[in-house]
């Protein structure tokens, strides 16, 4: 059963924690390969010491800045940030007036709106030149997540050129 709009709002507004596990003491996130071009990092998120959700980060290594950041409550998406190499063509049809009619920004946030899910998007300002680490820190701040692990992107090796 999908959480109610109130449960989504309460979860997004709550202080959340990604805890360091004793056996992993201060090691960076564990990335796994997903297909040939993507790496995924997934970790539980706690609210008041209870695992309630997940942070999911996806990097497409075949493109320079193709990153997705997700906050989930159970298996339902609460907040999405998309970073792409190309301008997006997102239309906010049926969204409240506080949303622009179109979003063409390469960096944008999908916000949950009652009755619309995550169909409504807004541009993200000030992150066009940010590194993945800086964007991740900004996402955690926006989602009210204290991330106890040290940052670490995926290890991908060198790109071969012919």
C-alpha angles and dihedrals in degrees: 000000000000116000118251122257088255092053091050091050093046091049094049092048095046122098106254133195136206100200128211108240113225092235091053096044108182098334116142121255119294109241122197129200117250110192120322100307109029137078122195132200119191128176136166120256122213130209114192090349093305121113103240107153150358140250112217123188123184126189122190102207094193090069125056099233109011105135133151125195121190136182114199132191103207100320096328122102115240103171133010131190118191126193117184139174091234135049112270124230100213118163120201099212114177093002123137116274092256088074120079116246091239134021117203097161116123087221114054142152127224111213126197112246124185109263093005104067110203096333094113120082139182130192117258110231127211098018102090093105098030122123121240089257092053092048091048090052090049091049091051090049092050092047091045093240123154103208109201095183120089113251117259128163123212119285105236106164126224124322111239118226126196 
